[in-house]
């Protein structure tokens, strides 16, 4: 009798496909980061960094299973690293942090609650962490007060907006049948 594992080949392939697609987005965000930070658009950095929530959001919305967020995040980080190898540890660290937060929020609901509210809770948590990190990384104290406020707001709203996009993508993939026969039996 064949043993059924939680992360079947089908689940791994779906995570890999999502990881590649979202890793390209993360890689592009990584390429844009130095230019954004050196420009008048620097206040948008937190919004750009929010793109890194996509792998876990799309994977969890499509598959609705444990471990798919963290796995997809790591795969996406490896793809993003191809765009900027010098940032490999940043990509992987971000993947592990964001994936762990998304898995943690899902685990608190015992992987049974898949409403948008649950995804947005993880997005806000990530947004607050991004805002704090951005505050120190970008020397926010050098900005005018209005720019500091805008920077922090965009840092929190970035992951929220990217989460909304990820939920839309995930719902479309789910309707297209990508999640068929992936649930553990």
Protein Blocks (a to p, Z undefined) as FASTA:
>chain_A
ZZddfblfklmmmmmmmmmmmmmmmmmmmmmmmmmmmmmklmmmmmmmmmmmmmmmmmmm
mnopghklmmmmmmmmmmmmmmmmmlmmmmmmmmmmmmmmmmmmmmmnoomaccfklmmm
mmmmmmmmmmmmmmmmnommlpcfklmmmmmmmmmmmmmmmmmmmmmmmmmmmmnopmgo
kacZZ
